[in-house]
Every structure is written in C-alpha cells, then in structure tokens.
Amino acid sequence: MSQVNTVLGPVDTTELGFTLSHEHITLGAAGAAATYPGFQDRQHIADSATAALTEAYEGGVRTIIDVTTFDLGRDVSMMVEVSQRTGVHVIPCTGNHLAVPRIFWGAPVERVAELFIKEIEEGIEDSEVKAGIIKVASDRGGVTPNEEIVLRAAARASNATGTRISTHTWSPDRVGDQQVRILKEEGVDLNRVYVGHSNDDTDVGYLTGLLEEGVWLGLDRYPGGRTSETPTWDVRTAVVKQLIDAGWAHRLMLSHDHSTPAVQPSEELRRERGEFNPDGYLFITRNVLPRLLELGATDADVQAIMVDNPRRFFED
Ligand SMILES: [Zn+2]
C-alpha cells in the first residue's frame, strides 16, 4: 500500500478518489502576510476557499494537489484549516515557482535540495505538515540558469525521497522537453514526473513526444483562453480526446489551476482577462467531462484520467 503526504498527514493512495492534479487554495507572495498584515483579509480568503471546496466536494472532488510554493505565498495553516473544514484531501508541495529567491541564485544544488528534503521528511516551516510533491517552474523562453538550480535540486530531492515532481511549463515553447532533458541528466525516474500546463497549445506531436519519454501529462489549465493566444476550453478538450484516441488515457490528468483570489477583481475585469470561471473547481466536472463523453470518450477513460492516474502517479 502506498501513501502520500497531505496537509492532514499521510493518506493511502486508494483514498484519494477524484483528484484535481494542479490547483491552489489561494496565491500570494512570500512574506506578504508578515510584512503587510491586513492587505489581504486572510479569514475572508479561508472562508471563500472553504465555500469553493465544499461545493467541489459536493460535486465529487476528493483531492487537490496544491502546488503553491514558498514564493507563491504558501500558507500551510490555511491549507490545514480548509482541508479540515471541507473534507478535501490537500497534497502540499515543496520546491519553487517562477520567483526564484535571490538566496538560491548561484547556490550549490545540493544545499537547495536539502531544503526540499527537510520539507518532505520533517515538515514545512515549523509545522508537522510534510510536502507530498515537489514543484518546479519554467516559462516562456525556457529554463533559466537559476530555475535550473531549482530543477536539479528537485531532481535530487526526488531521487533521495521518491517524492514526485510537478512542473510548470509554457507549452507553446515546448519547455517540457528541456525540463525532461535536465531531469534525465539527474537520473530521475520519469514515471515520477508530471509535466504540467501542457494544454496552452495544441501541438500533439510535442505532447506525445513527452509521453513517450515516460512522464505523466497535466492538461491542467481550464477553462483557459486566459489570453487570446491560448486555446479556449473546447479546443483544449478536443486535444484531450486526440490523446485518448492515440492510446494515452492511462497517462493524462486534468485540472484547472484555479485559486481563490486574495483580492477579488471585479467580474467585469475577470471576464476581460478571460479569468472568469463561475464553476471554479467544478468546471471540468460540469463542462469538460460531459464534452469528452460527447466526443466519444468512455466512462473508463474518465475514470482513468480523474481517479486512477493520480492514484497510480503516487504508487511505486
Ligand atoms: Zn498553478
């Protein structure tokens, strides 16, 4: 029996159920709560996130992988509170997003890896909450030298502990290919790697190339169409169906990259930015899965993508 760390302690993978593979309870900035207290209404955010995840639970969601890192303002005690109040398993992460802390610039990879290993084996900050996954990130233009330090540190922490890696990419620039090359250099088992944000483009050749390397694929931006340059949700869903037809239903996961805003922009502004998502963590359940079935996917495909694959990802 395999287990994975959640904010409320280790959970058997068989308990995970319907899982969203890349979400956030909320997003902030490292140190903001201590430096600018009151700028964000922390309890209001916790209450809003609780309402959103209670609705998600009622809609069948049982687990979210919350890839909110230190530099994204990870608030472990809020994650614990929201998980307790909603019953949703929340798998927290170590690692780093795009704002690589200046203290890591040029740092020895091993020293950064030790920080990640500490968060996996002992706990995050002074809490008992242990990280269940390692997040890394690169965006437009590819892996920068400082992001490479984080990526290699993540690889070493994964090799030392068996913890899975989740990546943020910019798929139009095929950033996943670079990440995979570096992870391979570090000897990472690619069955432990999830290449995320792989649905901001429709290049199925790039995606199947990654799958053939042995990674899991996260089609985890929905509804999408955040900017006019990225595909709308129905185009993204057609790509999922193409991958299913190509025989990859056993290696795909879906998610939204949703978060409860720390400071709520107006509905008008969110519509303008293409961020308006009234279904929140249930957009996939209410829109994408019915569309996949309409396109000819089977119930078994949906079961694989939403339940079995996230479970198997965490199993040895
Ligand atoms: Zn994200």
Boltz pocket constraint, residues with backbone or C-beta under 6 A from the ligand:
constraints:
  - pocket:
      binder: B
      contacts: [[A, 22], [A, 23], [A, 24], [A, 67], [A, 257]]
      max_distance: 6.0
